[in-house]
Amino acid sequence: MATFWDYFSVLAPSVGLALVFWLVMRSVFRVDTGEREAKAVLEEREARKWASERAERGAYGAPAGERTTAAGERPAAEQE
């Protein structure tokens, strides 16, 4: 039985340290997964907001109903 305790006293610290390392790494990966999911939700929300604002402004970024050229300037006939 003394041999068992000799082996146990040698292996226990390594097994305990491996268990602590595994628990820490598992928590890190779970936090990372949660952050990625939250970031994806936020980016989706921002993309929808941007798309709705762009749709309201029109194709070239001008307010709806205002005519613009491809460069975003008003046509020469409308300039004062």
Secondary structure, 3 states (H helix, E strand, C coil): CHHHHHHHHHHHHHHHHHHHHHHHHHHHHHHHHHHHHHHHHHHHHHHHHHHHHHHHHCCCCCCCCCCCCCCCCCCHHHCC
